[in-house]
Amino acid sequence: MIRIQLVDDEPNVLNSLRRLLRRQDWQVDAFSDVEEALEALLQHEYAVILSDYKMPMADGVTYLKFAKQKQPGAIRLVLSGHGDSESMVKAINQAEIFRYLTKPWDDHEVVAAISSAVELYSLQKENQRLRKENDAQRAMIKAREEELLRLEADNPGITRVRRDADGSVLLDDDAGSSD
């Protein structure tokens, strides 16, 4: 199941976001305490982390930078009522933010942004799985090639197979001629 982490010092904002996201098939964990959110990063794998920009204990960029270290695959978003360009640049450059959302938010924009982040996370996970599968197949092919080289070194000619026009294996020189 896809897990989303919400971090905001305002419980009303968290409740609104939870209500907004309840129709989605996601596990939503909401935290008004940064320390609890940090602890949750160590206990759960999150697909998406959405953090408020300004909080009393820490700013959202600092939190998301830490989250990036602990869960580099999670897609990070910032929610802020302070939409100045300097804070956006800081968020994007330092914590590699996927999206910067403003307060008050548009419900459809927030759901669309989180949905896009979930989709990106899922694609990245699938790419990792395929990369591992590809690496395993390459290792298997390499091992087989090494075995063929060893067999050829021990028994010259053993790995060369003669075939006729239809692909059938020829066992001796006379097998291809017809009487």
C-alpha positions, 0 to 999 in steps of 0.5 A, a space after each residue: 500500500 502507498 503511504 503518504 506522510 503529512 507534516 504541518 504544525 497546524 492540526 486543522 490543516 492536517 485534518 483538512 488534508 486527511 479529509 481531502 485524501 481519504 478517497 484515495 487508496 493511500 495510507 495517510 500518516 499526519 504529524 503536527 510534531 516534527 520529532 514524531 514525523 522524523 521517528 516515523 521516517 525510521 519506521 515506515 517507507 513513504 512514497 510521498 512526503 508533504 511538509 509545511 514550509 514554516 513550522 516552529 520546530 524546523 522549517 519544511 526544507 530542513 525537514 525534507 532534506 533530512 527526509 531525503 537522506 533517510 528515504 531518498 526514493 520518497 517524492 517530496 512536496 512543500 506546502 506554504 502560505 509564504 510563496 516567495 521565490 527565494 523560499 521556492 528556490 531553496 526548497 527545490 535546490 536543497 531538498 529536491 522538491 517535486 512540487 511547491 504548493 501554496 496555502 490556501 490550496 486548490 483541492 484538485 491541485 493538491 490531489 493531482 500533485 500527490 497523485 503525480 508524485 505517487 505515480 512517479 514513485 511507483 515508476 521509480 520503484 518499477 525501474 529499480 525492480 527492472 534494473 535489478 532483474 536486468 542485472 541478475 540476467 546479465 550476471 547469469 549470461 556472463 556466468 554462462 559465457 564464462 562456462 562456455 569459454 572454460 568448456 571450449 578451452 578444455 575441449 576445443 570445438 565443443 561449443 561450435 554447433 553446425 546447423 543446416 538451413 532449417 536450423 537443425 543440428 548436424 551431428 556429422 558431416 554426412 547428416 546434411 547430404 541426401 541419397 
